[in-house]
């Protein structure tokens, strides 16, 4: 299990279920939420070209093979891959 997003409120975890299911939990921290307003302003002002940051669009059914696996390639060419849920 990997926690990919954090929420501002408390989210209790059932440690019995973690141990009973023998789960391995890893966390990943990317960007503090106080960066978001600045990033939004940069995108809105065209100083940060959002269209160049999203380098690939995929469907949910291909998210692992064409998304996560591709991003694990250290020599890869993709920065952000958007999962399009409308397809």
ABEGO torsion letter per residue (X at the ends): XBBABBBABBBBBBAAAAAAAGBBBBBBBABBAAAAAAAAAAAAAGABBAAAABABBBBAAAAAAABAAAAABAABABABBBBBAAX
